[in-house]
Amino acid sequence: MAKTYKALQTVVVGAGGAASINFTNIPQNYDDLIIKHSLRSNHAQIYEYCGVRFNSNSSSIYSLKNLRGNGSTVISQTLTNQTRFEFEMAEGNTATSNTFSNGEFYIPNYRGSANKSVSSESVQETNATLAYSAMDAGIWASTAAITDIQIFPTVGTLWNQYSMATLYGVGGARATGGTITADGLYTYHTFTSSGAFIPLENIEGIDYLVVAGGGGGAGWYGGGGGAGGLRSSRVRTGGGGSVQNQINAIAGTTYSVTVGSGGASQTNGNNSIFANVMSTGGGRGGSYQSNAPGGNGGSGGGGGAGNAVGGVWLPGGTGTANEGYGGGTGHASNAGAPGGGGAGAAASNAPASPNGTATDGGIGVELAVFANPTGTGSNNYYAGGGGGGSTVGGGNGVYAGVGGLGGGGAGSLVANSGTGVAGTANTGGGGGGSAYNVNSGGAGGSGIVIVRYPNT
């Protein structure tokens, strides 16, 4: 995961000074912690030692090594069994007026189950001849996660007004749920099964991809299944509808995630949901044997070949606005069935001739911004392809439909053998139709939910 910095809290000492600077209730979702500080105490010398305790623990489990220079000499020492860290060097009250030291504490793996290490670097800003700089390394012999940090002067009694420190979280996610990956700019939570997205802080500008399960293709001159509905804050789908709005998430709120499964042969796919965003399962393919048109859904299933319903040759199902397109319609004199609709385009109707020509599933859409968590690389992730239609063969234009780009399964070519190809898992692709019995259509591909937000 990319190492990014998130400012969590800043403490500035007010009038009258403060005995310590405290960071409490430290979030437990980062990899490391950094504290950057600028300090001056009321100690009547040019220097001050900086005490640090974790979790208000004063047991003798602190140890450290330090190296200190003052412009003319260098001193080093090792301290064990201490009740606190005593890091070098902060500014004392006789240092040049209105100057403050500056330094940094780095605490890796602060929530791990091993002893906690810490390093410190600091310099004084006094312009006097004598001025200190120091480097320290310490160990807190505790396996407890660090939840609060106290910084205090060990010789003086107060940090002077305008002393300040800022706590940063380093790396880590800003939320839990799914499989978490990151690049230099964004963190991704990928759900291939149902779960929950729980932000650990308020997060604005969340992008999402919600793909439902694809519809199953049908058998017996069967049409291809429609792709699962696809809704996203980053791409238009379903008739050129508008891009969905980003959402803002509230810390500690549970946002349910449902990943829809693909439909079995001649069965609609299942819905996928993230927060209040729902995508509709893909429509099933239609079948000559069961006199069934294509099912309506996120994208519509293709109608079967060679039969009519109410004088209309087995029509394709309709898609849902802003989610997908319709399936193709079959034709009475054609033994090739149409494909199911895709998130990017409708499937073509089966032609009257040449006999035996099925049509392809509608294409899905390219989702370049979600390529990283799917492992497909830049600009190569597609989802929402419709299933291809089947053909019984024997005609002049024998052709089984190809699945639409984005996970659609291909239709079968020959009657009495073979099944439609299943849609690809986690794309919402529709299943391919089959020329064999009604239950031999390819299953729809399962859906997917991906949530993306800025690292900082």
C-alpha beads as a LAMMPS data file, in Angstrom:
LAMMPS data file: protein, C-alpha beads

456 atoms
455 bonds

1 atom types
1 bond types

-500.0 500.0 xlo xhi
-500.0 500.0 ylo yhi
-500.0 500.0 zlo zhi

Masses

1 110.0

Atoms # bond

1 1 1 0.000 0.000 0.000
2 1 1 1.280 3.460 -0.851
3 1 1 2.587 5.355 2.175
4 1 1 0.579 8.539 2.546
5 1 1 0.327 11.011 5.438
6 1 1 -2.888 12.072 7.106
7 1 1 -2.862 14.883 9.691
8 1 1 -4.953 13.589 12.595
9 1 1 -4.600 16.217 15.313
10 1 1 -2.634 19.370 16.100
11 1 1 -2.128 20.737 19.612
12 1 1 -0.968 24.338 20.111
13 1 1 -0.151 25.422 23.676
14 1 1 -2.077 28.476 24.769
15 1 1 -1.388 31.339 27.174
16 1 1 -0.024 30.174 30.516
17 1 1 1.653 27.100 29.055
18 1 1 0.797 23.415 29.435
19 1 1 2.290 20.583 31.455
20 1 1 2.023 18.213 28.500
21 1 1 0.806 17.776 24.961
22 1 1 -1.546 14.816 24.683
23 1 1 -2.879 12.797 21.770
24 1 1 -5.709 10.484 22.837
25 1 1 -8.056 8.019 21.140
26 1 1 -5.562 7.503 18.336
27 1 1 -7.257 5.794 15.328
28 1 1 -6.203 2.198 14.772
29 1 1 -6.373 2.056 10.980
30 1 1 -2.931 3.377 9.997
31 1 1 0.365 1.546 9.594
32 1 1 2.669 3.993 11.406
33 1 1 2.551 7.274 13.312
34 1 1 4.635 10.442 12.999
35 1 1 4.663 13.391 15.398
36 1 1 6.226 16.639 14.224
37 1 1 6.870 19.109 17.029
38 1 1 8.127 22.621 17.775
39 1 1 8.817 23.072 21.515
40 1 1 10.090 25.469 24.172
41 1 1 9.857 24.960 27.952
42 1 1 10.167 27.109 31.082
43 1 1 13.411 25.355 32.108
44 1 1 15.978 28.075 32.933
45 1 1 18.610 26.703 30.524
46 1 1 19.035 26.765 26.752
47 1 1 17.863 23.140 26.505
48 1 1 15.060 20.843 27.649
49 1 1 14.651 17.069 27.594
50 1 1 11.488 15.818 25.952
51 1 1 9.647 13.086 27.859
52 1 1 7.298 10.701 26.062
53 1 1 4.942 8.055 27.433
54 1 1 2.590 5.698 25.624
55 1 1 -0.850 4.781 26.990
56 1 1 -0.069 6.670 30.243
57 1 1 2.257 3.794 31.115
58 1 1 4.971 4.644 33.664
59 1 1 6.362 1.131 34.172
60 1 1 10.119 0.641 33.797
61 1 1 9.841 -0.730 30.245
62 1 1 11.344 2.126 28.240
63 1 1 14.897 1.991 26.885
64 1 1 16.796 4.232 24.493
65 1 1 20.102 5.145 22.913
66 1 1 20.958 8.707 21.967
67 1 1 23.588 10.722 20.172
68 1 1 23.870 14.453 20.956
69 1 1 26.057 17.241 19.601
70 1 1 26.260 20.857 20.766
71 1 1 28.524 22.433 18.154
72 1 1 31.808 21.380 19.765
73 1 1 31.370 17.974 21.426
74 1 1 29.431 14.768 20.795
75 1 1 27.908 12.636 23.550
76 1 1 26.162 9.253 23.384
77 1 1 24.496 7.111 26.026
78 1 1 22.292 4.068 26.591
79 1 1 19.449 4.040 29.117
80 1 1 17.417 0.971 30.132
81 1 1 14.501 0.225 32.479
82 1 1 13.230 3.784 32.316
83 1 1 9.726 4.955 33.189
84 1 1 9.599 7.190 30.113
85 1 1 11.540 8.099 27.020
86 1 1 13.766 11.122 27.569
87 1 1 14.573 12.354 24.102
88 1 1 16.920 15.186 23.143
89 1 1 16.512 18.195 22.566
90 1 1 13.886 20.882 23.029
91 1 1 14.449 24.585 23.541
92 1 1 14.851 25.876 27.112
93 1 1 13.713 29.264 28.362
94 1 1 17.148 30.948 28.209
95 1 1 17.623 30.105 24.514
96 1 1 17.338 32.955 22.045
97 1 1 13.973 34.650 22.565
98 1 1 11.037 33.473 20.489
99 1 1 12.864 30.442 19.089
100 1 1 11.522 26.890 19.245
101 1 1 13.145 23.543 18.620
102 1 1 11.865 21.374 15.806
103 1 1 11.845 17.620 15.617
104 1 1 10.035 14.433 14.773
105 1 1 9.081 11.123 16.381
106 1 1 8.497 8.140 14.094
107 1 1 6.585 5.152 15.496
108 1 1 6.245 2.200 13.088
109 1 1 3.673 -0.571 13.502
110 1 1 2.076 1.223 16.451
111 1 1 -0.910 -1.148 16.616
112 1 1 1.033 -4.400 16.165
113 1 1 1.525 -7.137 18.763
114 1 1 5.311 -6.721 19.081
115 1 1 7.322 -4.273 21.219
116 1 1 7.097 -0.735 19.859
117 1 1 10.154 1.025 18.473
118 1 1 10.461 4.780 18.069
119 1 1 13.062 7.103 16.603
120 1 1 13.534 10.803 17.310
121 1 1 15.372 13.608 15.553
122 1 1 15.513 17.167 16.877
123 1 1 17.446 20.413 16.568
124 1 1 17.419 23.699 18.452
125 1 1 16.822 26.891 16.546
126 1 1 18.819 29.126 18.864
127 1 1 21.493 31.227 17.127
128 1 1 23.807 31.098 20.147
129 1 1 27.236 29.428 19.948
130 1 1 26.009 26.507 22.025
131 1 1 23.095 24.692 20.376
132 1 1 22.063 21.055 20.402
133 1 1 20.979 18.511 17.844
134 1 1 20.153 14.928 18.720
135 1 1 19.140 11.546 17.354
136 1 1 17.495 8.876 19.527
137 1 1 16.230 5.320 19.154
138 1 1 13.955 3.745 21.724
139 1 1 11.936 0.621 22.564
140 1 1 8.729 0.427 24.584
141 1 1 8.593 -3.184 25.781
142 1 1 4.854 -3.611 25.407
143 1 1 2.733 -5.571 22.942
144 1 1 -0.275 -3.262 23.439
145 1 1 -1.443 -1.062 20.599
146 1 1 -0.609 2.611 21.167
147 1 1 -3.816 4.531 21.781
148 1 1 -2.501 7.710 23.409
149 1 1 0.787 9.608 23.567
150 1 1 1.911 12.156 26.169
151 1 1 4.780 14.606 25.505
152 1 1 6.093 16.589 28.473
153 1 1 9.218 18.496 29.652
154 1 1 11.321 16.415 32.070
155 1 1 13.267 19.272 33.728
156 1 1 10.955 22.264 33.363
157 1 1 7.326 22.092 34.344
158 1 1 5.546 23.627 31.363
159 1 1 5.693 23.902 27.605
160 1 1 5.621 27.587 26.791
161 1 1 2.842 29.226 24.816
162 1 1 2.997 28.517 21.041
163 1 1 4.713 25.164 21.496
164 1 1 2.941 22.761 19.185
165 1 1 2.842 19.202 17.857
166 1 1 0.946 17.453 15.035
167 1 1 0.121 13.758 14.903
168 1 1 0.050 12.074 11.474
169 1 1 -1.193 8.656 10.444
170 1 1 1.016 7.008 7.833
171 1 1 -0.327 4.546 5.267
172 1 1 -3.279 2.342 6.046
173 1 1 -6.836 2.599 4.852
174 1 1 -9.454 5.093 5.915
175 1 1 -12.124 2.411 6.051
176 1 1 -12.603 -1.336 6.460
177 1 1 -14.287 -3.913 4.248
178 1 1 -13.502 -5.966 1.169
179 1 1 -10.024 -6.473 -0.262
180 1 1 -8.052 -3.247 0.180
181 1 1 -5.445 -2.052 -2.328
182 1 1 -4.004 1.366 -3.147
183 1 1 -2.017 3.288 -5.695
184 1 1 -0.368 6.671 -5.327
185 1 1 -3.658 8.568 -5.237
186 1 1 -6.540 6.281 -4.286
187 1 1 -7.510 3.440 -1.973
188 1 1 -9.829 0.736 -3.323
189 1 1 -12.145 -1.663 -1.471
190 1 1 -13.094 -4.551 -3.755
191 1 1 -16.028 -6.786 -2.849
192 1 1 -16.452 -10.067 -4.735
193 1 1 -18.853 -11.298 -2.079
194 1 1 -21.276 -9.520 0.211
195 1 1 -19.969 -7.607 3.233
196 1 1 -19.842 -4.104 4.720
197 1 1 -17.915 -0.891 4.096
198 1 1 -17.214 0.979 7.359
199 1 1 -15.355 4.326 7.201
200 1 1 -13.055 5.032 10.135
201 1 1 -13.294 8.762 9.452
202 1 1 -15.546 10.995 7.381
203 1 1 -14.701 10.475 3.700
204 1 1 -15.849 12.778 0.912
205 1 1 -15.846 12.136 -2.814
206 1 1 -16.262 8.353 -2.857
207 1 1 -16.420 6.751 -6.301
208 1 1 -18.137 3.419 -6.734
209 1 1 -18.801 0.660 -9.222
210 1 1 -21.849 -1.538 -8.556
211 1 1 -22.354 -4.423 -10.996
212 1 1 -25.225 -6.889 -10.564
213 1 1 -25.188 -10.588 -11.488
214 1 1 -25.728 -11.390 -15.157
215 1 1 -28.804 -13.202 -16.447
216 1 1 -28.573 -16.845 -17.464
217 1 1 -28.789 -17.748 -21.139
218 1 1 -31.676 -19.977 -22.276
219 1 1 -31.690 -23.354 -24.002
220 1 1 -33.534 -24.670 -27.063
221 1 1 -32.917 -21.939 -29.590
222 1 1 -32.123 -19.803 -26.596
223 1 1 -31.170 -16.173 -26.410
224 1 1 -28.196 -14.864 -24.451
225 1 1 -28.620 -13.540 -20.940
226 1 1 -28.549 -9.813 -20.321
227 1 1 -25.640 -8.280 -18.408
228 1 1 -26.121 -7.295 -14.814
229 1 1 -27.021 -3.668 -14.301
230 1 1 -24.001 -1.394 -13.932
231 1 1 -24.055 1.850 -12.014
232 1 1 -20.980 3.950 -11.359
233 1 1 -19.922 7.449 -10.407
234 1 1 -17.328 7.285 -13.208
235 1 1 -19.072 6.086 -16.372
236 1 1 -22.378 6.520 -18.205
237 1 1 -24.440 3.407 -18.870
238 1 1 -27.905 2.466 -20.057
239 1 1 -29.027 4.747 -22.841
240 1 1 -26.430 7.452 -22.273
241 1 1 -27.781 8.324 -18.857
242 1 1 -25.960 10.686 -16.557
243 1 1 -23.011 9.654 -14.420
244 1 1 -24.150 8.861 -10.884
245 1 1 -23.123 11.220 -8.092
246 1 1 -20.217 10.496 -5.778
247 1 1 -21.198 9.877 -2.186
248 1 1 -19.855 11.030 1.188
249 1 1 -19.492 8.541 4.045
250 1 1 -19.793 9.180 7.776
251 1 1 -17.261 7.728 10.225
252 1 1 -18.485 4.617 12.025
253 1 1 -21.519 4.112 9.793
254 1 1 -21.974 0.634 8.313
255 1 1 -22.724 0.704 4.575
256 1 1 -24.019 -2.695 3.505
257 1 1 -22.585 -4.298 0.379
258 1 1 -24.454 -7.002 -1.542
259 1 1 -22.779 -8.720 -4.488
260 1 1 -25.385 -10.358 -6.697
261 1 1 -24.845 -13.867 -8.031
262 1 1 -25.392 -14.716 -11.665
263 1 1 -28.622 -16.361 -12.736
264 1 1 -28.810 -20.047 -13.668
265 1 1 -30.043 -21.055 -17.127
266 1 1 -33.104 -18.988 -18.070
267 1 1 -33.046 -17.174 -14.702
268 1 1 -32.496 -13.486 -13.961
269 1 1 -29.340 -12.419 -12.166
270 1 1 -29.415 -10.979 -8.661
271 1 1 -29.124 -7.351 -7.608
272 1 1 -25.956 -5.758 -6.209
273 1 1 -26.097 -2.931 -3.664
274 1 1 -23.699 -0.438 -2.103
275 1 1 -25.212 1.989 0.433
276 1 1 -28.244 3.453 -1.400
277 1 1 -26.994 2.496 -4.875
278 1 1 -28.640 -0.601 -6.366
279 1 1 -27.962 -2.260 -9.716
280 1 1 -30.530 -4.660 -11.146
281 1 1 -29.773 -8.278 -12.040
282 1 1 -29.517 -9.059 -15.745
283 1 1 -32.538 -10.411 -17.621
284 1 1 -32.712 -14.120 -18.539
285 1 1 -32.504 -15.329 -22.117
286 1 1 -35.717 -16.271 -23.931
287 1 1 -36.444 -19.803 -25.253
288 1 1 -38.377 -21.281 -28.184
289 1 1 -39.220 -24.386 -26.141
290 1 1 -40.874 -22.492 -23.299
291 1 1 -42.263 -19.790 -25.597
292 1 1 -40.477 -17.234 -23.393
293 1 1 -39.266 -13.782 -24.416
294 1 1 -36.086 -12.349 -23.004
295 1 1 -36.353 -11.181 -19.422
296 1 1 -36.209 -7.554 -18.347
297 1 1 -33.346 -6.558 -16.063
298 1 1 -30.319 -4.340 -15.683
299 1 1 -29.714 -5.297 -19.292
300 1 1 -32.401 -7.281 -21.128
301 1 1 -32.034 -10.921 -22.154
302 1 1 -32.195 -11.932 -25.823
303 1 1 -35.429 -13.443 -27.145
304 1 1 -35.500 -17.039 -28.389
305 1 1 -35.535 -18.046 -32.054
306 1 1 -38.412 -19.296 -34.204
307 1 1 -41.548 -18.612 -32.162
308 1 1 -43.954 -15.786 -31.460
309 1 1 -45.704 -14.309 -28.431
310 1 1 -48.791 -12.263 -29.230
311 1 1 -47.728 -12.021 -32.848
312 1 1 -44.290 -10.698 -31.921
313 1 1 -41.311 -12.957 -32.475
314 1 1 -39.927 -13.602 -28.971
315 1 1 -38.824 -10.082 -28.111
316 1 1 -35.753 -9.240 -26.092
317 1 1 -36.069 -7.937 -22.583
318 1 1 -35.649 -4.260 -21.786
319 1 1 -32.775 -2.765 -19.828
320 1 1 -33.024 -0.416 -16.849
321 1 1 -32.345 3.288 -17.289
322 1 1 -28.771 4.237 -16.377
323 1 1 -27.842 0.562 -15.945
324 1 1 -27.964 -1.263 -19.285
325 1 1 -29.552 -1.891 -22.678
326 1 1 -32.098 -4.261 -24.166
327 1 1 -31.664 -7.723 -25.676
328 1 1 -32.255 -8.576 -29.315
329 1 1 -35.499 -9.982 -30.744
330 1 1 -35.714 -13.427 -32.369
331 1 1 -37.099 -14.151 -35.833
332 1 1 -39.592 -16.787 -36.975
333 1 1 -37.681 -18.099 -39.980
334 1 1 -34.271 -17.928 -38.404
335 1 1 -32.788 -20.747 -36.334
336 1 1 -30.325 -18.376 -34.725
337 1 1 -31.207 -16.576 -31.484
338 1 1 -30.221 -13.026 -30.471
339 1 1 -27.769 -11.974 -27.811
340 1 1 -28.508 -10.286 -24.505
341 1 1 -28.049 -6.583 -23.938
342 1 1 -24.924 -5.105 -22.399
343 1 1 -24.137 -2.125 -20.191
344 1 1 -22.613 -0.347 -23.185
345 1 1 -24.968 -1.262 -26.052
346 1 1 -28.074 -3.207 -27.014
347 1 1 -27.834 -6.566 -28.775
348 1 1 -28.860 -6.789 -32.413
349 1 1 -32.065 -8.527 -33.480
350 1 1 -31.681 -11.929 -35.143
351 1 1 -31.830 -11.458 -38.930
352 1 1 -34.392 -13.176 -41.153
353 1 1 -31.555 -14.557 -43.246
354 1 1 -29.239 -16.213 -43.671
355 1 1 -30.810 -19.026 -41.716
356 1 1 -28.778 -20.035 -38.625
357 1 1 -27.299 -16.648 -37.807
358 1 1 -27.326 -15.725 -34.138
359 1 1 -26.231 -12.327 -32.861
360 1 1 -23.604 -11.284 -30.354
361 1 1 -24.202 -10.006 -26.860
362 1 1 -24.206 -6.246 -26.349
363 1 1 -20.834 -4.845 -25.323
364 1 1 -20.030 -3.744 -21.797
365 1 1 -18.154 -0.627 -20.765
366 1 1 -14.519 0.120 -20.097
367 1 1 -13.803 1.048 -16.482
368 1 1 -10.217 2.271 -16.543
369 1 1 -10.326 3.888 -13.098
370 1 1 -11.180 0.521 -11.538
371 1 1 -8.473 -1.448 -13.351
372 1 1 -6.020 -1.344 -10.430
373 1 1 -7.983 -3.419 -7.898
374 1 1 -9.063 -5.932 -10.545
375 1 1 -5.445 -6.593 -11.530
376 1 1 -6.131 -5.892 -15.194
377 1 1 -3.864 -2.890 -15.595
378 1 1 -4.625 0.533 -16.973
379 1 1 -7.591 0.868 -19.347
380 1 1 -8.216 -2.875 -19.634
381 1 1 -11.064 -3.610 -17.252
382 1 1 -14.469 -4.148 -18.833
383 1 1 -17.727 -5.284 -17.286
384 1 1 -21.365 -5.704 -18.276
385 1 1 -21.163 -7.723 -21.509
386 1 1 -24.285 -9.525 -22.736
387 1 1 -24.392 -13.244 -23.528
388 1 1 -24.295 -14.421 -27.155
389 1 1 -27.256 -16.128 -28.818
390 1 1 -27.323 -19.790 -29.935
391 1 1 -27.847 -21.417 -33.310
392 1 1 -29.070 -24.898 -34.301
393 1 1 -26.855 -24.948 -37.377
394 1 1 -27.735 -26.375 -40.760
395 1 1 -28.345 -23.042 -42.444
396 1 1 -26.260 -20.959 -44.819
397 1 1 -25.261 -18.426 -42.153
398 1 1 -24.351 -20.745 -39.289
399 1 1 -23.014 -18.498 -36.537
400 1 1 -23.251 -18.664 -32.750
401 1 1 -23.194 -15.329 -30.993
402 1 1 -20.053 -14.148 -29.222
403 1 1 -20.331 -12.799 -25.703
404 1 1 -20.145 -9.024 -25.422
405 1 1 -16.847 -7.486 -24.306
406 1 1 -17.061 -7.313 -20.527
407 1 1 -17.595 -10.913 -19.504
408 1 1 -20.472 -12.098 -21.703
409 1 1 -20.520 -15.856 -22.454
410 1 1 -20.710 -17.226 -25.988
411 1 1 -23.738 -19.045 -27.363
412 1 1 -23.533 -22.710 -28.431
413 1 1 -23.305 -23.694 -32.062
414 1 1 -24.949 -27.081 -32.595
415 1 1 -28.247 -28.585 -31.453
416 1 1 -28.304 -31.576 -29.100
417 1 1 -24.816 -30.963 -27.788
418 1 1 -23.022 -28.365 -25.770
419 1 1 -24.169 -25.658 -23.431
420 1 1 -23.925 -21.922 -23.482
421 1 1 -20.750 -20.468 -21.999
422 1 1 -21.130 -18.931 -18.543
423 1 1 -20.559 -15.218 -18.023
424 1 1 -17.235 -14.317 -16.426
425 1 1 -17.265 -14.097 -12.641
426 1 1 -17.254 -10.578 -11.132
427 1 1 -18.139 -8.851 -14.398
428 1 1 -21.910 -9.301 -14.419
429 1 1 -21.605 -10.839 -17.891
430 1 1 -24.677 -12.571 -19.302
431 1 1 -24.612 -16.316 -19.991
432 1 1 -24.582 -17.632 -23.536
433 1 1 -27.667 -19.216 -25.072
434 1 1 -27.850 -22.909 -26.010
435 1 1 -29.474 -24.735 -28.921
436 1 1 -30.057 -27.769 -26.707
437 1 1 -32.619 -28.255 -23.910
438 1 1 -34.059 -25.422 -21.908
439 1 1 -31.731 -25.860 -18.926
440 1 1 -28.467 -25.806 -20.878
441 1 1 -27.983 -22.052 -21.182
442 1 1 -24.826 -20.622 -19.642
443 1 1 -25.092 -19.143 -16.145
444 1 1 -24.653 -15.421 -15.703
445 1 1 -21.434 -14.082 -14.194
446 1 1 -21.482 -12.815 -10.613
447 1 1 -21.339 -9.106 -9.920
448 1 1 -18.790 -6.930 -8.146
449 1 1 -18.710 -3.802 -5.988
450 1 1 -15.648 -1.521 -5.893
451 1 1 -15.384 1.564 -3.693
452 1 1 -12.646 4.159 -4.317
453 1 1 -11.614 7.276 -2.396
454 1 1 -8.587 9.611 -2.221
455 1 1 -5.730 8.505 0.035
456 1 1 -5.811 11.857 1.835

Bonds

1 1 1 2
2 1 2 3
3 1 3 4
4 1 4 5
5 1 5 6
6 1 6 7
7 1 7 8
8 1 8 9
9 1 9 10
10 1 10 11
11 1 11 12
12 1 12 13
13 1 13 14
14 1 14 15
15 1 15 16
16 1 16 17
17 1 17 18
18 1 18 19
19 1 19 20
20 1 20 21
21 1 21 22
22 1 22 23
23 1 23 24
24 1 24 25
25 1 25 26
26 1 26 27
27 1 27 28
28 1 28 29
29 1 29 30
30 1 30 31
31 1 31 32
32 1 32 33
33 1 33 34
34 1 34 35
35 1 35 36
36 1 36 37
37 1 37 38
38 1 38 39
39 1 39 40
40 1 40 41
41 1 41 42
42 1 42 43
43 1 43 44
44 1 44 45
45 1 45 46
46 1 46 47
47 1 47 48
48 1 48 49
49 1 49 50
50 1 50 51
51 1 51 52
52 1 52 53
53 1 53 54
54 1 54 55
55 1 55 56
56 1 56 57
57 1 57 58
58 1 58 59
59 1 59 60
60 1 60 61
61 1 61 62
62 1 62 63
63 1 63 64
64 1 64 65
65 1 65 66
66 1 66 67
67 1 67 68
68 1 68 69
69 1 69 70
70 1 70 71
71 1 71 72
72 1 72 73
73 1 73 74
74 1 74 75
75 1 75 76
76 1 76 77
77 1 77 78
78 1 78 79
79 1 79 80
80 1 80 81
81 1 81 82
82 1 82 83
83 1 83 84
84 1 84 85
85 1 85 86
86 1 86 87
87 1 87 88
88 1 88 89
89 1 89 90
90 1 90 91
91 1 91 92
92 1 92 93
93 1 93 94
94 1 94 95
95 1 95 96
96 1 96 97
97 1 97 98
98 1 98 99
99 1 99 100
100 1 100 101
101 1 101 102
102 1 102 103
103 1 103 104
104 1 104 105
105 1 105 106
106 1 106 107
107 1 107 108
108 1 108 109
109 1 109 110
110 1 110 111
111 1 111 112
112 1 112 113
113 1 113 114
114 1 114 115
115 1 115 116
116 1 116 117
117 1 117 118
118 1 118 119
119 1 119 120
120 1 120 121
121 1 121 122
122 1 122 123
123 1 123 124
124 1 124 125
125 1 125 126
126 1 126 127
127 1 127 128
128 1 128 129
129 1 129 130
130 1 130 131
131 1 131 132
132 1 132 133
133 1 133 134
134 1 134 135
135 1 135 136
136 1 136 137
137 1 137 138
138 1 138 139
139 1 139 140
140 1 140 141
141 1 141 142
142 1 142 143
143 1 143 144
144 1 144 145
145 1 145 146
146 1 146 147
147 1 147 148
148 1 148 149
149 1 149 150
150 1 150 151
151 1 151 152
152 1 152 153
153 1 153 154
154 1 154 155
155 1 155 156
156 1 156 157
157 1 157 158
158 1 158 159
159 1 159 160
160 1 160 161
161 1 161 162
162 1 162 163
163 1 163 164
164 1 164 165
165 1 165 166
166 1 166 167
167 1 167 168
168 1 168 169
169 1 169 170
170 1 170 171
171 1 171 172
172 1 172 173
173 1 173 174
174 1 174 175
175 1 175 176
176 1 176 177
177 1 177 178
178 1 178 179
179 1 179 180
180 1 180 181
181 1 181 182
182 1 182 183
183 1 183 184
184 1 184 185
185 1 185 186
186 1 186 187
187 1 187 188
188 1 188 189
189 1 189 190
190 1 190 191
191 1 191 192
192 1 192 193
193 1 193 194
194 1 194 195
195 1 195 196
196 1 196 197
197 1 197 198
198 1 198 199
199 1 199 200
200 1 200 201
201 1 201 202
202 1 202 203
203 1 203 204
204 1 204 205
205 1 205 206
206 1 206 207
207 1 207 208
208 1 208 209
209 1 209 210
210 1 210 211
211 1 211 212
212 1 212 213
213 1 213 214
214 1 214 215
215 1 215 216
216 1 216 217
217 1 217 218
218 1 218 219
219 1 219 220
220 1 220 221
221 1 221 222
222 1 222 223
223 1 223 224
224 1 224 225
225 1 225 226
226 1 226 227
227 1 227 228
228 1 228 229
229 1 229 230
230 1 230 231
231 1 231 232
232 1 232 233
233 1 233 234
234 1 234 235
235 1 235 236
236 1 236 237
237 1 237 238
238 1 238 239
239 1 239 240
240 1 240 241
241 1 241 242
242 1 242 243
243 1 243 244
244 1 244 245
245 1 245 246
246 1 246 247
247 1 247 248
248 1 248 249
249 1 249 250
250 1 250 251
251 1 251 252
252 1 252 253
253 1 253 254
254 1 254 255
255 1 255 256
256 1 256 257
257 1 257 258
258 1 258 259
259 1 259 260
260 1 260 261
261 1 261 262
262 1 262 263
263 1 263 264
264 1 264 265
265 1 265 266
266 1 266 267
267 1 267 268
268 1 268 269
269 1 269 270
270 1 270 271
271 1 271 272
272 1 272 273
273 1 273 274
274 1 274 275
275 1 275 276
276 1 276 277
277 1 277 278
278 1 278 279
279 1 279 280
280 1 280 281
281 1 281 282
282 1 282 283
283 1 283 284
284 1 284 285
285 1 285 286
286 1 286 287
287 1 287 288
288 1 288 289
289 1 289 290
290 1 290 291
291 1 291 292
292 1 292 293
293 1 293 294
294 1 294 295
295 1 295 296
296 1 296 297
297 1 297 298
298 1 298 299
299 1 299 300
300 1 300 301
301 1 301 302
302 1 302 303
303 1 303 304
304 1 304 305
305 1 305 306
306 1 306 307
307 1 307 308
308 1 308 309
309 1 309 310
310 1 310 311
311 1 311 312
312 1 312 313
313 1 313 314
314 1 314 315
315 1 315 316
316 1 316 317
317 1 317 318
318 1 318 319
319 1 319 320
320 1 320 321
321 1 321 322
322 1 322 323
323 1 323 324
324 1 324 325
325 1 325 326
326 1 326 327
327 1 327 328
328 1 328 329
329 1 329 330
330 1 330 331
331 1 331 332
332 1 332 333
333 1 333 334
334 1 334 335
335 1 335 336
336 1 336 337
337 1 337 338
338 1 338 339
339 1 339 340
340 1 340 341
341 1 341 342
342 1 342 343
343 1 343 344
344 1 344 345
345 1 345 346
346 1 346 347
347 1 347 348
348 1 348 349
349 1 349 350
350 1 350 351
351 1 351 352
352 1 352 353
353 1 353 354
354 1 354 355
355 1 355 356
356 1 356 357
357 1 357 358
358 1 358 359
359 1 359 360
360 1 360 361
361 1 361 362
362 1 362 363
363 1 363 364
364 1 364 365
365 1 365 366
366 1 366 367
367 1 367 368
368 1 368 369
369 1 369 370
370 1 370 371
371 1 371 372
372 1 372 373
373 1 373 374
374 1 374 375
375 1 375 376
376 1 376 377
377 1 377 378
378 1 378 379
379 1 379 380
380 1 380 381
381 1 381 382
382 1 382 383
383 1 383 384
384 1 384 385
385 1 385 386
386 1 386 387
387 1 387 388
388 1 388 389
389 1 389 390
390 1 390 391
391 1 391 392
392 1 392 393
393 1 393 394
394 1 394 395
395 1 395 396
396 1 396 397
397 1 397 398
398 1 398 399
399 1 399 400
400 1 400 401
401 1 401 402
402 1 402 403
403 1 403 404
404 1 404 405
405 1 405 406
406 1 406 407
407 1 407 408
408 1 408 409
409 1 409 410
410 1 410 411
411 1 411 412
412 1 412 413
413 1 413 414
414 1 414 415
415 1 415 416
416 1 416 417
417 1 417 418
418 1 418 419
419 1 419 420
420 1 420 421
421 1 421 422
422 1 422 423
423 1 423 424
424 1 424 425
425 1 425 426
426 1 426 427
427 1 427 428
428 1 428 429
429 1 429 430
430 1 430 431
431 1 431 432
432 1 432 433
433 1 433 434
434 1 434 435
435 1 435 436
436 1 436 437
437 1 437 438
438 1 438 439
439 1 439 440
440 1 440 441
441 1 441 442
442 1 442 443
443 1 443 444
444 1 444 445
445 1 445 446
446 1 446 447
447 1 447 448
448 1 448 449
449 1 449 450
450 1 450 451
451 1 451 452
452 1 452 453
453 1 453 454
454 1 454 455
455 1 455 456
